[in-house]
C-alpha cells in the first residue's frame, strides 16, 4: 500500500458573520468546511469535486495555512502543520505549494517572468544570482516557455502561458505536494488539454503529489487516481476514479456524473438526474443529511439523522443511509 503523505483529520473552517446571530443567539458562522477527514498518498493525484461553494478551495488553502483552520489536524509526513511556528512553517513551504485558479490575478504585473519564477528561489536562498537565473530558465523550458521570455511581463502572455508561469513558480523548489486550485477553469478549452498534460508529465517526472480541485468532472477523470465528492462542507463519497465513474453510490455523485456531456455515441448515456432547489446556506445548514433537501431518494431518517461515512470496500466510502 502506498505511503501516506498527508493526513487531514476533523478539519473545520468556520468564518464568523458580523452583525448576524444564529438561532441559539450566538454570532452566526459560515461552516465552509465541517469535520472533514481524508488521506493523500505519495505520488497520487487526488481529485476534489463539488458545486461552487462546497468548500473545495477552502480545504486546499487550509491545508497550506494560507488561511488558518478553525480546528482539526493536518499531518504532513507525520508533522502537524497547524502547530508549527512561523520559521518552521516557512521551511516546510518548500515542500507544499499551490497553483492558483486565476492566471491573471496571481501574477504581479510589475514583475518580469524571471522575477516571478525566481522569487521562491530567492526567499529560500537557493544559491547565487547566477545559479538562480540558470535555474529559472531551466524551469521556463520545463513548462514550455522560451528562456528568451525571461524579461517579459505577464501582460505580454496568453492565459495558458501565464498559467505555465504559475506552474513553474510552484515547482521551483522541488516540492512534494502541490494544491492545484482549478488550474484550467479560466482557460480556453483548446488550451486546457495542453496544461493538463503538462501537469501530468511534471507529476510523473518529479513524483509530485497533487490535490486537484475542479468542477470539471471530465478533467478529473483524466488526471486523478482517486476522487472526493463534497457537498456543503462535508464529504459525500470517496473512491478510485474508475470505480466512482463506473459505480457511483451517493445520489449527489450520481447527479453530478449524469450532468457530464456525452461526447461520443459509443459511451453509455446515463439517466439524467435533475436536482431540485438550490444549495442551502452554509450559515443555516439543514439537520440530518445536509443533502436531504435536494435528494430524490430522501426518506424520514435523512431529515433527522446525519449519515456516517460507510466503508463499502476497496477504499470506497460513502455518507448515505442507503449506501
TORKOL-4160 file (C-alpha; in steps of 0.2 Angstrom, whole numbers, padded with zeros to 4 digits, m for minus):
323
<pt num="1" X="0000" Y="0000" Z="0000"/>
<pt num="2" X="0006" Y="0017" Z="m0004"/>
<pt num="3" X="0014" Y="0028" Z="0010"/>
<pt num="4" X="0003" Y="0042" Z="0017"/>
<pt num="5" X="0010" Y="0060" Z="0013"/>
<pt num="6" X="m0004" Y="0069" Z="0021"/>
<pt num="7" X="m0017" Y="0065" Z="0034"/>
<pt num="8" X="m0032" Y="0078" Z="0036"/>
<pt num="9" X="m0042" Y="0074" Z="0052"/>
<pt num="10" X="m0058" Y="0083" Z="0058"/>
<pt num="11" X="m0053" Y="0099" Z="0048"/>
<pt num="12" X="m0065" Y="0113" Z="0051"/>
<pt num="13" X="m0065" Y="0130" Z="0044"/>
<pt num="14" X="m0079" Y="0142" Z="0051"/>
<pt num="15" X="m0080" Y="0160" Z="0046"/>
<pt num="16" X="m0089" Y="0172" Z="0058"/>
<pt num="17" X="m0103" Y="0183" Z="0050"/>
<pt num="18" X="m0103" Y="0201" Z="0058"/>
<pt num="19" X="m0119" Y="0208" Z="0064"/>
<pt num="20" X="m0129" Y="0191" Z="0062"/>
<pt num="21" X="m0134" Y="0179" Z="0075"/>
<pt num="22" X="m0139" Y="0161" Z="0074"/>
<pt num="23" X="m0155" Y="0153" Z="0081"/>
<pt num="24" X="m0145" Y="0150" Z="0098"/>
<pt num="25" X="m0142" Y="0168" Z="0099"/>
<pt num="26" X="m0123" Y="0166" Z="0096"/>
<pt num="27" X="m0114" Y="0175" Z="0082"/>
<pt num="28" X="m0118" Y="0166" Z="0066"/>
<pt num="29" X="m0104" Y="0157" Z="0056"/>
<pt num="30" X="m0102" Y="0151" Z="0039"/>
<pt num="31" X="m0097" Y="0132" Z="0040"/>
<pt num="32" X="m0086" Y="0132" Z="0024"/>
<pt num="33" X="m0078" Y="0115" Z="0029"/>
<pt num="34" X="m0086" Y="0105" Z="0043"/>
<pt num="35" X="m0077" Y="0090" Z="0051"/>
<pt num="36" X="m0068" Y="0083" Z="0035"/>
<pt num="37" X="m0056" Y="0068" Z="0036"/>
<pt num="38" X="m0046" Y="0060" Z="0022"/>
<pt num="39" X="m0028" Y="0055" Z="0017"/>
<pt num="40" X="m0017" Y="0059" Z="0002"/>
<pt num="41" X="m0004" Y="0046" Z="m0003"/>
<pt num="42" X="0013" Y="0049" Z="m0010"/>
<pt num="43" X="0013" Y="0051" Z="m0029"/>
<pt num="44" X="m0006" Y="0051" Z="m0032"/>
<pt num="45" X="m0017" Y="0064" Z="m0039"/>
<pt num="46" X="m0032" Y="0066" Z="m0028"/>
<pt num="47" X="m0047" Y="0075" Z="m0035"/>
<pt num="48" X="m0059" Y="0086" Z="m0025"/>
<pt num="49" X="m0075" Y="0090" Z="m0034"/>
<pt num="50" X="m0092" Y="0098" Z="m0030"/>
<pt num="51" X="m0103" Y="0113" Z="m0034"/>
<pt num="52" X="m0097" Y="0130" Z="m0031"/>
<pt num="53" X="m0096" Y="0135" Z="m0013"/>
<pt num="54" X="m0095" Y="0117" Z="m0006"/>
<pt num="55" X="m0078" Y="0121" Z="0002"/>
<pt num="56" X="m0065" Y="0113" Z="m0011"/>
<pt num="57" X="m0054" Y="0129" Z="m0012"/>
<pt num="58" X="m0055" Y="0132" Z="0007"/>
<pt num="59" X="m0049" Y="0114" Z="0011"/>
<pt num="60" X="m0034" Y="0117" Z="m0001"/>
<pt num="61" X="m0029" Y="0134" Z="0007"/>
<pt num="62" X="m0032" Y="0127" Z="0025"/>
<pt num="63" X="m0020" Y="0113" Z="0022"/>
<pt num="64" X="m0007" Y="0125" Z="0017"/>
<pt num="65" X="m0011" Y="0138" Z="0031"/>
<pt num="66" X="m0015" Y="0152" Z="0018"/>
<pt num="67" X="m0030" Y="0153" Z="0030"/>
<pt num="68" X="m0029" Y="0147" Z="0047"/>
<pt num="69" X="m0041" Y="0132" Z="0051"/>
<pt num="70" X="m0053" Y="0134" Z="0065"/>
<pt num="71" X="m0050" Y="0116" Z="0071"/>
<pt num="72" X="m0043" Y="0100" Z="0066"/>
<pt num="73" X="m0026" Y="0091" Z="0061"/>
<pt num="74" X="m0015" Y="0092" Z="0046"/>
<pt num="75" X="m0001" Y="0079" Z="0046"/>
<pt num="76" X="0012" Y="0081" Z="0033"/>
<pt num="77" X="0025" Y="0066" Z="0034"/>
<pt num="78" X="0019" Y="0065" Z="0052"/>
<pt num="79" X="0022" Y="0083" Z="0056"/>
<pt num="80" X="0007" Y="0093" Z="0062"/>
<pt num="81" X="0007" Y="0108" Z="0050"/>
<pt num="82" X="m0005" Y="0118" Z="0061"/>
<pt num="83" X="0006" Y="0118" Z="0076"/>
<pt num="84" X="0022" Y="0124" Z="0068"/>
<pt num="85" X="0029" Y="0141" Z="0072"/>
<pt num="86" X="0032" Y="0154" Z="0058"/>
<pt num="87" X="0050" Y="0149" Z="0054"/>
<pt num="88" X="0047" Y="0130" Z="0054"/>
<pt num="89" X="0032" Y="0134" Z="0043"/>
<pt num="90" X="0042" Y="0144" Z="0031"/>
<pt num="91" X="0054" Y="0130" Z="0029"/>
<pt num="92" X="0040" Y="0117" Z="0026"/>
<pt num="93" X="0033" Y="0128" Z="0012"/>
<pt num="94" X="0047" Y="0122" Z="0001"/>
<pt num="95" X="0038" Y="0105" Z="0001"/>
<pt num="96" X="0020" Y="0112" Z="m0001"/>
<pt num="97" X="0015" Y="0124" Z="m0015"/>
<pt num="98" X="m0001" Y="0129" Z="m0024"/>
<pt num="99" X="m0006" Y="0133" Z="m0042"/>
<pt num="100" X="m0020" Y="0146" Z="m0042"/>
<pt num="101" X="m0035" Y="0147" Z="m0052"/>
<pt num="102" X="m0033" Y="0164" Z="m0060"/>
<pt num="103" X="m0018" Y="0165" Z="m0071"/>
<pt num="104" X="m0021" Y="0184" Z="m0072"/>
<pt num="105" X="m0023" Y="0188" Z="m0054"/>
<pt num="106" X="m0009" Y="0178" Z="m0047"/>
<pt num="107" X="0005" Y="0186" Z="m0056"/>
<pt num="108" X="0011" Y="0204" Z="m0051"/>
<pt num="109" X="0010" Y="0214" Z="m0067"/>
<pt num="110" X="0025" Y="0225" Z="m0062"/>
<pt num="111" X="0037" Y="0210" Z="m0061"/>
<pt num="112" X="0045" Y="0201" Z="m0076"/>
<pt num="113" X="0043" Y="0182" Z="m0079"/>
<pt num="114" X="0061" Y="0179" Z="m0072"/>
<pt num="115" X="0057" Y="0189" Z="m0056"/>
<pt num="116" X="0041" Y="0180" Z="m0053"/>
<pt num="117" X="0048" Y="0162" Z="m0055"/>
<pt num="118" X="0064" Y="0166" Z="m0046"/>
<pt num="119" X="0056" Y="0174" Z="m0031"/>
<pt num="120" X="0054" Y="0157" Z="m0021"/>
<pt num="121" X="0072" Y="0153" Z="m0025"/>
<pt num="122" X="0077" Y="0170" Z="m0018"/>
<pt num="123" X="0067" Y="0169" Z="m0002"/>
<pt num="124" X="0073" Y="0151" Z="0002"/>
<pt num="125" X="0092" Y="0156" Z="m0003"/>
<pt num="126" X="0093" Y="0143" Z="m0017"/>
<pt num="127" X="0111" Y="0150" Z="m0022"/>
<pt num="128" X="0120" Y="0164" Z="m0031"/>
<pt num="129" X="0111" Y="0176" Z="m0043"/>
<pt num="130" X="0118" Y="0167" Z="m0057"/>
<pt num="131" X="0113" Y="0150" Z="m0051"/>
<pt num="132" X="0095" Y="0157" Z="m0048"/>
<pt num="133" X="0095" Y="0164" Z="m0065"/>
<pt num="134" X="0100" Y="0147" Z="m0073"/>
<pt num="135" X="0088" Y="0138" Z="m0063"/>
<pt num="136" X="0074" Y="0150" Z="m0068"/>
<pt num="137" X="0077" Y="0147" Z="m0086"/>
<pt num="138" X="0078" Y="0128" Z="m0084"/>
<pt num="139" X="0060" Y="0130" Z="m0076"/>
<pt num="140" X="0054" Y="0140" Z="m0090"/>
<pt num="141" X="0060" Y="0127" Z="m0103"/>
<pt num="142" X="0052" Y="0113" Z="m0092"/>
<pt num="143" X="0034" Y="0121" Z="m0093"/>
<pt num="144" X="0036" Y="0125" Z="m0112"/>
<pt num="145" X="0041" Y="0144" Z="m0111"/>
<pt num="146" X="0056" Y="0150" Z="m0121"/>
<pt num="147" X="0071" Y="0156" Z="m0110"/>
<pt num="148" X="0072" Y="0172" Z="m0120"/>
<pt num="149" X="0055" Y="0177" Z="m0112"/>
<pt num="150" X="0064" Y="0180" Z="m0096"/>
<pt num="151" X="0062" Y="0199" Z="m0096"/>
<pt num="152" X="0044" Y="0200" Z="m0102"/>
<pt num="153" X="0030" Y="0205" Z="m0092"/>
<pt num="154" X="0014" Y="0195" Z="m0088"/>
<pt num="155" X="0003" Y="0206" Z="m0100"/>
<pt num="156" X="0013" Y="0200" Z="m0114"/>
<pt num="157" X="0007" Y="0182" Z="m0112"/>
<pt num="158" X="m0009" Y="0172" Z="m0116"/>
<pt num="159" X="m0019" Y="0164" Z="m0102"/>
<pt num="160" X="m0011" Y="0147" Z="m0105"/>
<pt num="161" X="0006" Y="0154" Z="m0105"/>
<pt num="162" X="0003" Y="0164" Z="m0088"/>
<pt num="163" X="m0003" Y="0148" Z="m0080"/>
<pt num="164" X="0013" Y="0139" Z="m0086"/>
<pt num="165" X="0022" Y="0153" Z="m0077"/>
<pt num="166" X="0012" Y="0149" Z="m0061"/>
<pt num="167" X="0016" Y="0131" Z="m0063"/>
<pt num="168" X="0035" Y="0135" Z="m0065"/>
<pt num="169" X="0034" Y="0145" Z="m0049"/>
<pt num="170" X="0025" Y="0131" Z="m0039"/>
<pt num="171" X="0038" Y="0118" Z="m0044"/>
<pt num="172" X="0054" Y="0129" Z="m0042"/>
<pt num="173" X="0059" Y="0122" Z="m0025"/>
<pt num="174" X="0055" Y="0104" Z="m0029"/>
<pt num="175" X="0040" Y="0102" Z="m0018"/>
<pt num="176" X="0032" Y="0085" Z="m0014"/>
<pt num="177" X="0014" Y="0092" Z="m0013"/>
<pt num="178" X="0005" Y="0104" Z="m0024"/>
<pt num="179" X="m0013" Y="0110" Z="m0022"/>
<pt num="180" X="m0020" Y="0113" Z="m0040"/>
<pt num="181" X="m0034" Y="0125" Z="m0037"/>
<pt num="182" X="m0045" Y="0124" Z="m0053"/>
<pt num="183" X="m0029" Y="0127" Z="m0063"/>
<pt num="184" X="m0038" Y="0126" Z="m0080"/>
<pt num="185" X="m0055" Y="0133" Z="m0077"/>
<pt num="186" X="m0051" Y="0150" Z="m0083"/>
<pt num="187" X="m0043" Y="0144" Z="m0099"/>
<pt num="188" X="m0050" Y="0141" Z="m0116"/>
<pt num="189" X="m0055" Y="0123" Z="m0119"/>
<pt num="190" X="m0041" Y="0121" Z="m0133"/>
<pt num="191" X="m0028" Y="0126" Z="m0120"/>
<pt num="192" X="m0034" Y="0116" Z="m0106"/>
<pt num="193" X="m0028" Y="0099" Z="m0113"/>
<pt num="194" X="m0010" Y="0106" Z="m0115"/>
<pt num="195" X="m0009" Y="0112" Z="m0097"/>
<pt num="196" X="m0017" Y="0096" Z="m0090"/>
<pt num="197" X="m0004" Y="0086" Z="m0100"/>
<pt num="198" X="0010" Y="0097" Z="m0094"/>
<pt num="199" X="0005" Y="0095" Z="m0076"/>
<pt num="200" X="0003" Y="0076" Z="m0078"/>
<pt num="201" X="0021" Y="0075" Z="m0086"/>
<pt num="202" X="0028" Y="0085" Z="m0072"/>
<pt num="203" X="0019" Y="0074" Z="m0059"/>
<pt num="204" X="0027" Y="0059" Z="m0066"/>
<pt num="205" X="0044" Y="0066" Z="m0069"/>
<pt num="206" X="0046" Y="0073" Z="m0051"/>
<pt num="207" X="0035" Y="0061" Z="m0042"/>
<pt num="208" X="0023" Y="0075" Z="m0036"/>
<pt num="209" X="0008" Y="0073" Z="m0026"/>
<pt num="210" X="m0007" Y="0083" Z="m0032"/>
<pt num="211" X="m0023" Y="0089" Z="m0023"/>
<pt num="212" X="m0033" Y="0093" Z="m0039"/>
<pt num="213" X="m0048" Y="0104" Z="m0036"/>
<pt num="214" X="m0060" Y="0106" Z="m0050"/>
<pt num="215" X="m0078" Y="0106" Z="m0055"/>
<pt num="216" X="m0075" Y="0099" Z="m0072"/>
<pt num="217" X="m0078" Y="0080" Z="m0070"/>
<pt num="218" X="m0070" Y="0076" Z="m0087"/>
<pt num="219" X="m0054" Y="0083" Z="m0082"/>
<pt num="220" X="m0054" Y="0075" Z="m0065"/>
<pt num="221" X="m0057" Y="0058" Z="m0073"/>
<pt num="222" X="m0042" Y="0060" Z="m0085"/>
<pt num="223" X="m0029" Y="0065" Z="m0072"/>
<pt num="224" X="m0035" Y="0059" Z="m0055"/>
<pt num="225" X="m0032" Y="0042" Z="m0046"/>
<pt num="226" X="m0045" Y="0045" Z="m0033"/>
<pt num="227" X="m0059" Y="0057" Z="m0031"/>
<pt num="228" X="m0068" Y="0065" Z="m0016"/>
<pt num="229" X="m0085" Y="0072" Z="m0019"/>
<pt num="230" X="m0090" Y="0086" Z="m0007"/>
<pt num="231" X="m0107" Y="0095" Z="m0003"/>
<pt num="232" X="m0110" Y="0109" Z="0008"/>
<pt num="233" X="m0093" Y="0107" Z="0018"/>
<pt num="234" X="m0094" Y="0088" Z="0020"/>
<pt num="235" X="m0088" Y="0073" Z="0011"/>
<pt num="236" X="m0101" Y="0063" Z="0002"/>
<pt num="237" X="m0091" Y="0050" Z="m0007"/>
<pt num="238" X="m0073" Y="0044" Z="m0009"/>
<pt num="239" X="m0067" Y="0031" Z="m0022"/>
<pt num="240" X="m0055" Y="0027" Z="m0035"/>
<pt num="241" X="m0058" Y="0037" Z="m0051"/>
<pt num="242" X="m0063" Y="0022" Z="m0062"/>
<pt num="243" X="m0074" Y="0015" Z="m0048"/>
<pt num="244" X="m0083" Y="0031" Z="m0044"/>
<pt num="245" X="m0087" Y="0035" Z="m0063"/>
<pt num="246" X="m0092" Y="0017" Z="m0066"/>
<pt num="247" X="m0102" Y="0014" Z="m0050"/>
<pt num="248" X="m0107" Y="0030" Z="m0041"/>
<pt num="249" X="m0117" Y="0026" Z="m0025"/>
<pt num="250" X="m0122" Y="0043" Z="m0017"/>
<pt num="251" X="m0137" Y="0052" Z="m0025"/>
<pt num="252" X="m0127" Y="0068" Z="m0026"/>
<pt num="253" X="m0112" Y="0059" Z="m0035"/>
<pt num="254" X="m0125" Y="0051" Z="m0047"/>
<pt num="255" X="m0132" Y="0069" Z="m0051"/>
<pt num="256" X="m0115" Y="0076" Z="m0054"/>
<pt num="257" X="m0110" Y="0062" Z="m0066"/>
<pt num="258" X="m0126" Y="0062" Z="m0075"/>
<pt num="259" X="m0123" Y="0081" Z="m0080"/>
<pt num="260" X="m0107" Y="0077" Z="m0089"/>
<pt num="261" X="m0110" Y="0080" Z="m0108"/>
<pt num="262" X="m0108" Y="0064" Z="m0118"/>
<pt num="263" X="m0095" Y="0067" Z="m0132"/>
<pt num="264" X="m0097" Y="0051" Z="m0142"/>
<pt num="265" X="m0111" Y="0039" Z="m0146"/>
<pt num="266" X="m0101" Y="0024" Z="m0140"/>
<pt num="267" X="m0102" Y="0030" Z="m0122"/>
<pt num="268" X="m0116" Y="0024" Z="m0111"/>
<pt num="269" X="m0128" Y="0038" Z="m0109"/>
<pt num="270" X="m0133" Y="0040" Z="m0090"/>
<pt num="271" X="m0150" Y="0043" Z="m0085"/>
<pt num="272" X="m0151" Y="0062" Z="m0081"/>
<pt num="273" X="m0153" Y="0066" Z="m0063"/>
<pt num="274" X="m0160" Y="0083" Z="m0060"/>
<pt num="275" X="m0159" Y="0091" Z="m0043"/>
<pt num="276" X="m0172" Y="0102" Z="m0037"/>
<pt num="277" X="m0169" Y="0118" Z="m0027"/>
<pt num="278" X="m0153" Y="0127" Z="m0023"/>
<pt num="279" X="m0139" Y="0123" Z="m0011"/>
<pt num="280" X="m0144" Y="0128" Z="0007"/>
<pt num="281" X="m0135" Y="0142" Z="0015"/>
<pt num="282" X="m0119" Y="0137" Z="0025"/>
<pt num="283" X="m0125" Y="0148" Z="0039"/>
<pt num="284" X="m0141" Y="0138" Z="0041"/>
<pt num="285" X="m0137" Y="0120" Z="0037"/>
<pt num="286" X="m0151" Y="0108" Z="0037"/>
<pt num="287" X="m0152" Y="0095" Z="0050"/>
<pt num="288" X="m0149" Y="0076" Z="0047"/>
<pt num="289" X="m0141" Y="0073" Z="0030"/>
<pt num="290" X="m0137" Y="0090" Z="0023"/>
<pt num="291" X="m0141" Y="0084" Z="0005"/>
<pt num="292" X="m0159" Y="0079" Z="0010"/>
<pt num="293" X="m0167" Y="0095" Z="0004"/>
<pt num="294" X="m0162" Y="0091" Z="m0014"/>
<pt num="295" X="m0161" Y="0072" Z="m0013"/>
<pt num="296" X="m0173" Y="0062" Z="m0025"/>
<pt num="297" X="m0171" Y="0047" Z="m0013"/>
<pt num="298" X="m0174" Y="0056" Z="0003"/>
<pt num="299" X="m0183" Y="0047" Z="0017"/>
<pt num="300" X="m0188" Y="0052" Z="0035"/>
<pt num="301" X="m0172" Y="0046" Z="0043"/>
<pt num="302" X="m0162" Y="0058" Z="0031"/>
<pt num="303" X="m0171" Y="0073" Z="0039"/>
<pt num="304" X="m0166" Y="0069" Z="0057"/>
<pt num="305" X="m0150" Y="0058" Z="0057"/>
<pt num="306" X="m0134" Y="0063" Z="0049"/>
<pt num="307" X="m0127" Y="0048" Z="0040"/>
<pt num="308" X="m0110" Y="0041" Z="0045"/>
<pt num="309" X="m0097" Y="0038" Z="0032"/>
<pt num="310" X="m0098" Y="0019" Z="0027"/>
<pt num="311" X="m0084" Y="0009" Z="0020"/>
<pt num="312" X="m0090" Y="m0001" Z="0005"/>
<pt num="313" X="m0074" Y="m0010" Z="0002"/>
<pt num="314" X="m0059" Y="m0007" Z="m0008"/>
<pt num="315" X="m0057" Y="0011" Z="m0002"/>
<pt num="316" X="m0075" Y="0016" Z="m0007"/>
<pt num="317" X="m0083" Y="0027" Z="0006"/>
<pt num="318" X="m0100" Y="0035" Z="0006"/>
<pt num="319" X="m0110" Y="0045" Z="0018"/>
<pt num="320" X="m0128" Y="0039" Z="0014"/>
<pt num="321" X="m0140" Y="0029" Z="0025"/>
<pt num="322" X="m0144" Y="0018" Z="0010"/>
<pt num="323" X="m0127" Y="0016" Z="0003"/>
